Amino acid sequence: MAQLWGGRFTKETDQLVYNFNASISFDKKFYRQDMEGSIAHVKMLGKQGILTETEAKEIAAAIQDILQEVEAGTLEISHEYEDIHSFVEATLIERLGDTGKKLHTGRSRNDQVALDMRLFTRQEVLETDQLLEKLLHVILTIMEHNTDTYMPGFTHLQKAQPVTLAHHLGAYFEMFKRDRQRMEDIYRRMNYCPLGSGALAGTTYDLDRYDTAEQMGFEGPMLNSMDGVSDRDYLIEFLSALSTIMMHLSRFSEEVIIWNSNEYQFVEIDDAYSTGSSIMPQKKNPDIAELVRGKTGRVYGALLSLLTTMKGIPLAYNKDMQEDKELTFDAMDTVKGCLGLFTGMLSTMKFQKERMEASAKHGFTNATDAADYLVNHGVPFRDAHGIVGQIVLYCIEKKIAIDDMSLEELKAISPVFEEDIFDAVSMKTCVEKRLTIGAPGQEAMKKVIAIEKKYLSRDWKKELKDWEQELLQL
């Protein structure tokens, strides 16, 4: 059992205790971040004269070699070490002897693991943002081509009023846009460096924490060393944002599942994103949508787990915090996988436009507009509501839509109706006359699409870098 802290102890750790305590099986995931953090740290030690320039360069070069060998597969991260930090340092000592032992000067594993997890999570935030951006581009493309694709809008899963596919998917665009905004917000708030916090109270060495923060692209050092080693708010925020992404994906998946059913037949999912039945040859199952919906609870579980872990932890670092990793790593991978697959499924999905419009007609989604027609012709609203209710009942009995009724049939229920009623209750009219911003009318949707295009042309990561450069020049 390779350990770097044995001087205080007179006997070996029990093997079961060691296994229970060890984290190498999962924290090896951020080997790159651990080594990059060590290189930044040792360069700063050399700059500050805490190590000689020669020692600093020798250690940094050796760590770089270790990193390259790990990534090339010629050096295996061995599970005989307690954690990734021990592996790196022990390998360094094997190669450099006493010089390698100087790497840990002015540093604790507490601030080291805090740094590694923050660096790793920061990269995950960027990767998740990129996947959300790709999904938004797919949604916007569908919106652009479907501003006149009529379909029923729903409340209570009941057909309510006619909308367009562009308008319906526009609601999801807004959801995923907010998810991207959360990524930006989390990135800005978490982008401070814990390295140099020590175990909890800093160090007596003359560290330049601003230097290491700048080397690794942080805005600056964290301003309280106890908070530096014990803060997991950024992880809780990220898991909360990931849970919200999964909630949005799950809602969208539920609609895809409904639309894919034989009763609706609004969409046809591409064969590449469907599976069949082992016994029923006619089946084409929406497995990707169902799995995305199912994996949502898995991500929720990671958030609840970390919240529960952190709720009773006094300052500063406690071993409980090791539990921040496994479920978080799983949630990160789950969300990225779901975003990628869902985007692929959506981009290849075919929308059955005629079926969607027919569903809107036969769902009496234009009933409200028929009532408005009567009101505009002097009929009190309550009476108009009752008249249209009779019309709907008549159509149900006849198995027809309001649009299918003759003028004589309409006049038999109310003599107020004239020939212009048919234009008034057409799907096109019902949608197009709703022109306020945010409504489904084509002109309103074109304005919204232009706004969304402008939003997607913005690169918040470049803006952030420009802003950071301005701060450094102050």
Steps between C-alpha positions, in 0.01 A plus 500: 500500500679812373433794733665838543389567856633204703745677733244550778388134497664195660301228323356435156144604419260208493448394136121543520544845653749590228265384225209687656706817528668488158370709209740406220230293325303814418720806556741376234241653267660840558862392460558775243365771728710368789821516297421836344436638848830357622688655209347842573584460869864404446555778245375746759730347767794557267395856419468579871842350582346234723658246265797568280427575138675176405292294743176657377582435135610144572182417691270667242671313215472167683128554569449586134670174407276305739192667348606413146573139597162460670320639195707283266411191705863417583455583870208353691339678794547229759233424761770427757494873570239659722406779260612670180709752697699220665553328165641813339724593789629148559578457129678834504711398802592171330638701209654801673578377851514773765425774246162337434420520870502879476189514279264506796666803660236750612212278395250259660300223338197698619567797272635266233179296472294820521697635204477177298124474541450866416714475186323182392154645562587822318582294190176302541305827511653601166434161339139501620457852365628388158250213490216733597607738223485218242152403619384861473625521142300187410185636666539837327542334159175308552329821610612686187348233274173462689348841562195386302481140627175501694444273798290493815624679807412321823402568857430207733602280203175618339507672162450868570591748224689474172868588501791420270781253540739796500314654791482172694873428461574864576392433857776237528746740340432740787550222758833387360609862451449555872702183561789652301468823695535296818825350363638850446387612843653196674827537308540864601424432866718190537802635312711574808802298610522312833868406456707654779230451763712225657316259726274784618714790629731586213876459536807681633668475159496812284265360236375717213140379477421752229770346282367143526144625448604684183697202368187284514259756359328594826380851565690503828555308826221412740511752784449271797717191544240311705240560232760410238533140619140443612290673233288270288234757411616506138440124476156531656417781257627297205307189606191716545547638149557149363181385672310785335644406161383142555157622605474694174627203297255273680203727423603515136553123495154443643351700214705311243374173651139621480545638147657171392204294619255343253226726633687820411750413225637855500860385457703219356819430689795401285590130504841585645331630816234229538486133588259221422333228701636149538149358457284765330633578151288812452656690790732800470579614850620849606771356724731804498220730617396249766856455627554875520178525699613213722851632565363828634449348845861383500623859468253623762645236733852641465377848595308375803795286608744792500255732673453237770874444534576871541217594734669390823868565428676751727794705373736419349584185301345167605542161335126496423582734214662213313140400425470801268661313212356167390136604466601837358718338235211270412257792475738696277544205263127421505394852404759531222396164360132589513555839334701345218253220431192718529649754259571223250150359536336840456712596199398183312134496606230542235191704582170387348362846420165398351428272792580780746270748326218246477537433872467872572183522290331193645601602849280812462797725576325775302192497727619811686534684170148395400373650825703818436334521155156504661608758760635724221155472341317624810432174686570521877803286590309265732245432226777457242670248729179298521439512124849371420456231763196379304705507179773286658241250625348484150844441343582223749176322412569540127877423538595817312696819571347848528666580166306213340156637588293667230374855542145361524600274790664792678202731442266235638678546834548880470373723215787744572745285304587612146736374230799677659485261796705246306791738459465610863542144635764375256822384666693766309279785619481372857880499521589799283284751683694435820778750432621615841865417567517147642183387320491242216416737213751479217614863518543475877694174462731654238590775747568245772711285269711804412552568872599138563747506208664808646520326838671195348753720321628622837811332645485553876830315551683753280324786679614355832862474384493860373358613833769308693772659288359844579511419873863388478595833342348704786 
